[in-house]
Amino acid sequence: MPRPIIIDTDPGTDDAVAILLALAAPELDLLGLAAVAGNAPLVATERNARAVLELAGRTEVPVYAGCPRPIGGGAISAEHAHGESGLGGLQLPPPQLALQPGHGVDFLVETLRTSPPRSITVCALGPLTNVAAALIKAPDIAERIGELVVMGGASYALGNTTPCAEFNIHADPLAAAIVFGSGASITLIPLDLTHQVMSTPERMERVRALGNRCGLAAALLMSPPRARKTGRGQPPAYALHDPCVIAYLLAPELFEGAETNVAVETQSPLTLGMTVIDWRGISGRPRNARVMTKIDADGFYALLTERLADLP
């Protein structure tokens, strides 16, 4: 039977590629998308989620709008990385697919509570605001989640938003701290791993050469939204962070990692949002996550290209 999943997301160029990969996988049963503010404001992320489903011809998948701001207040976005629309150079028409009337947090809670225990995998591709709010509202769902696969954080790779913090965690560190302290079964996909899967021109061209509309769209989404300086005259490349979450579900043999403790800094102005990963067990804190550190990048892109070929 296909593996039931929920995607909590803030599309986002790489989020959109991750959604397409999930839609192309018969091994996965996508129950719905919960949008959250992050790479762009909520009004853009829920719109982009609906537009990507329409692009793939999968309008039966429901989309719910979740939290419009972090638990701690304020907001940050990443237009510099994802473009003003959130989808980089990809222009999609306004979606006709209706937004569901319920709240994304309620969708998470109700779906997990009414499904067999540990039967649903939650894929968190953006800030953890929705997931944390669901855990606050219904702490019992922590034990009902089969696996919570989170793209976020960093260890040796350090940060991409501050010197210490990765964007998804830094966008809502209080939410991240709640999630990692919840007791849920967590797998973390950090920058240490995702920076190994750079969308080089050669890899983008193989996706573009598929010729289908989703392949052409994915190639655009894999491209940096504007030219970037590489420092050594190298062509620009773009890390495909979020599709690694879906690839982990489809081909775990491509990944390596270990169980350890992950804590999130919520106080220091200097290191706010840092994921403190205790590889040596120095803190004595219990292991609360499986942290992936290595990936077969060529295997990942072969999987991505093969699966995208099956979409319209």
RALIN-V274464 format. One line per field, one symbol per residue. ss: DSSP state (2 for helix, 1 for strand, 0 for the rest). phi: phi as a letter, one per 30 degrees, with the letter a starting at -180 (. if undefined). A space follows every 10 residues. Layout:
ss: ???
phi: ???
This chain:
ss: 0011111110 0022222222 2220000111 1111100000 0222222222 2222200000 0111100000 0000000022 2200000000 0000000000 0012222222 2222000001 1111000022 2222222022 2220111111 1000000000 0000002222 2022222222 0000011110 2222000100 2222222200 0022222222 2000000000 0000000010 0022222222 0222111111 1111000000 0000111100 0000000011 1111102222 2222222200 00
phi: .dddbcccab eiddeddddd ddddcddccd dlccdbdaeb dedddddddd ddddedibdd ddbcdcddad ediiabbbdd cciddjchdd ccdedcdddd ddceddeddd dddcceeicc cccccbeded dddddddbed dedcddaccc cliabddhcb cbecbdeedd dadddddddd cdiddccccc eeddddcddd edddddddde iddddddddd ddcedaebdc jbidddbbdc dddddddddd bdddcbaada ccbcdccddd beidcdccdc iddidddbac cdbbbddddd dddedddddd de
